[in-house]
Amino acid sequence: MRLRLTLSIVLLIWLAYILHTGAIVFKLTNAVCESYNKSWVVVHNCRLHAINRNKTIMNMNLTFLYPVSNIQVRLQLKKRANGYKPFLYDYTFDACEFMRKHNHPVVNVILNLIKDVSTVNHTCPYEGTQLLKNFYLRTEKMPVILPTGDYLLSLTWMFYRRKQFITDVYFNYVEDW
């Protein structure tokens, strides 16, 4: 009886360990930031830095040269299949309204990922330096389950209905059950 209990506990601990580690891998593979209007937005830095085999961090440093209180963002999630094709999400939202109300579930997932490592976690207006420092995709904060593959999260930032800059984040998702 005691042996069964010990084996059951060991099996349960092993199963919890297997389910907790190595089951899902998110890895950033590329980041591209480009300003369309350098008189409004200056991109100083947009880079990835490899920490280890499965962890890559992203750093981004932007400067908004004027106060911005009207921001729309076009969010597109694309999956790689003979080029990056539209996959699941493609919509535009008002970023200033979202920061006041938190009314988009998909954008809430992204905000929960970056709010601890960025300076954009306040309401409009935005002005000056905007940072994203040591960001990496954490599986515990990603409730979305995607099929295994390479993805592109494309964000087109518009101030007063004019394109100002883009942020393209490429990542790899591996579901290893």
HUHU-V852792 format. One record per residue. N is the residue number from 0. RES is the residue in three letters. SS is DSSP state (~ for helix, > for strand, _ for the rest). D_LAST is the distance of its C-alpha to the last C-alpha in whole Angstrom. Layout:
n->{N:N}
res->{RES:RES}
ss->{SS:SS}
d_last->{D_LAST:D_LAST}
//
This chain:
n->{0:1:2:3:4:5:6:7:8:9:10:11:12:13:14:15:16:17:18:19:20:21:22:23:24:25:26:27:28:29:30:31:32:33:34:35:36:37:38:39:40:41:42:43:44:45:46:47:48:49:50:51:52:53:54:55:56:57:58:59:60:61:62:63:64:65:66:67:68:69:70:71:72:73:74:75:76:77:78:79:80:81:82:83:84:85:86:87:88:89:90:91:92:93:94:95:96:97:98:99:100:101:102:103:104:105:106:107:108:109:110:111:112:113:114:115:116:117:118:119:120:121:122:123:124:125:126:127:128:129:130:131:132:133:134:135:136:137:138:139:140:141:142:143:144:145:146:147:148:149:150:151:152:153:154:155:156:157:158:159:160:161:162:163:164:165:166:167:168:169:170:171:172:173:174:175:176}
res->{MET:ARG:LEU:ARG:LEU:THR:LEU:SER:ILE:VAL:LEU:LEU:ILE:TRP:LEU:ALA:TYR:ILE:LEU:HIS:THR:GLY:ALA:ILE:VAL:PHE:LYS:LEU:THR:ASN:ALA:VAL:CYS:GLU:SER:TYR:ASN:LYS:SER:TRP:VAL:VAL:VAL:HIS:ASN:CYS:ARG:LEU:HIS:ALA:ILE:ASN:ARG:ASN:LYS:THR:ILE:MET:ASN:MET:ASN:LEU:THR:PHE:LEU:TYR:PRO:VAL:SER:ASN:ILE:GLN:VAL:ARG:LEU:GLN:LEU:LYS:LYS:ARG:ALA:ASN:GLY:TYR:LYS:PRO:PHE:LEU:TYR:ASP:TYR:THR:PHE:ASP:ALA:CYS:GLU:PHE:MET:ARG:LYS:HIS:ASN:HIS:PRO:VAL:VAL:ASN:VAL:ILE:LEU:ASN:LEU:ILE:LYS:ASP:VAL:SER:THR:VAL:ASN:HIS:THR:CYS:PRO:TYR:GLU:GLY:THR:GLN:LEU:LEU:LYS:ASN:PHE:TYR:LEU:ARG:THR:GLU:LYS:MET:PRO:VAL:ILE:LEU:PRO:THR:GLY:ASP:TYR:LEU:LEU:SER:LEU:THR:TRP:MET:PHE:TYR:ARG:ARG:LYS:GLN:PHE:ILE:THR:ASP:VAL:TYR:PHE:ASN:TYR:VAL:GLU:ASP:TRP}
ss->{_:~:~:~:~:~:~:~:~:~:~:~:~:~:~:~:~:~:~:~:_:_:_:>:>:>:>:>:>:>:>:>:>:>:>:_:_:_:_:_:>:>:>:>:>:>:>:>:>:>:>:>:_:_:>:>:>:>:>:>:>:>:>:>:>:>:>:>:_:_:>:>:>:>:>:>:>:>:>:>:_:_:_:>:>:>:>:>:>:>:>:>:>:>:~:~:~:~:~:~:~:_:_:_:~:~:~:~:~:~:~:~:~:~:_:_:_:>:_:_:_:_:_:_:_:>:>:>:>:>:>:>:>:>:>:_:_:_:~:~:~:_:_:_:_:_:_:_:>:>:>:>:>:>:>:>:>:>:>:_:_:>:>:>:>:>:>:>:>:>:>:>:>:>:>:_:_}
d_last->{32:31:29:27:27:26:23:22:22:20:17:17:17:15:12:13:13:9:8:11:11:8:6:8:11:14:17:20:22:25:28:31:34:37:40:42:45:46:49:46:43:43:39:40:36:33:31:28:28:25:24:22:19:17:19:22:25:27:31:33:37:39:42:44:47:49:47:45:45:44:40:38:35:33:29:27:24:23:21:21:22:26:26:25:26:26:23:23:25:29:32:34:35:38:36:39:39:35:36:39:37:33:33:30:27:25:27:27:23:25:28:26:24:27:30:30:30:32:36:35:35:38:40:42:45:43:45:45:42:38:35:32:31:28:26:22:19:18:14:16:19:17:16:16:13:13:12:11:14:18:20:23:24:28:31:34:37:40:43:46:44:44:41:41:38:35:31:29:25:23:19:16:13:9:6:4:0}
//
